[in-house]
Amino acid sequence: MHEHHIIDALAKSGCYDLVIYGHTHTPDIRTVNNTLIINPGEASGWLYGKPTVAVADLSAMTAEIIRL
């Protein structure tokens, strides 16, 4: 999703196991109320010069940011 300002509310609702968002271009991996939250950053690196992607392990509900 693109609406980064409601990510925490979605996670706190308890309705989602995983929320993936963008808009900020800033890599983010965290857990809120058992919801894994991921922002992969920006694959192109055009804004901050640091191209990144996220890889998620859905069986373990973990993720990591990988710099390209």
C-alpha positions in Angstrom: 0.0 0.0 0.0 1.1 3.6 -0.5 -0.6 5.3 2.5 2.2 5.1 5.0 0.3 7.1 7.6 -2.1 4.3 8.4 0.4 1.4 8.6 0.5 1.3 12.4 -3.3 1.4 12.7 -3.5 -1.5 10.3 -1.0 -3.5 12.3 -2.6 -2.7 15.6 -6.0 -3.8 14.3 -4.9 -7.5 14.4 -6.4 -8.2 11.0 -3.2 -8.6 9.1 -0.1 -10.8 9.3 1.8 -8.7 6.8 1.7 -5.1 5.6 3.9 -3.9 2.8 4.1 -0.2 2.0 6.1 2.3 0.1 5.9 6.1 -0.4 8.7 7.1 2.0 11.4 5.3 0.0 13.0 4.4 3.4 13.6 0.8 4.2 11.7 -0.4 7.2 11.2 -3.8 8.8 9.4 -4.1 12.1 6.7 -6.0 13.9 3.7 -4.4 15.6 1.2 -6.7 17.4 2.4 -9.7 15.5 2.1 -8.0 12.2 5.2 -7.8 10.1 5.6 -4.4 8.4 7.9 -4.0 5.4 9.0 -1.1 3.3 11.5 -2.3 0.7 12.9 1.2 0.2 13.6 2.1 -3.4 14.9 -0.3 -5.9 16.1 2.4 -8.3 18.0 4.4 -5.7 17.1 7.6 -7.6 16.0 9.6 -4.5 18.6 8.6 -1.8 21.2 6.8 -4.0 20.8 3.6 -2.0 18.9 1.0 -4.0 17.3 -1.7 -1.8 14.8 -4.5 -1.9 13.2 -6.6 0.8 13.1 -10.4 0.9 10.5 -11.9 3.2 10.4 -15.5 4.6 6.6 -16.0 5.0 7.0 -19.3 6.9 9.1 -17.6 9.6 7.4 -14.1 9.1 10.8 -12.5 8.9 12.4 -10.1 6.4 15.6 -8.5 5.5 16.7 -5.5 3.4 19.2 -6.2 0.7 21.2 -3.4 -0.8 21.5 -3.6 -4.6 
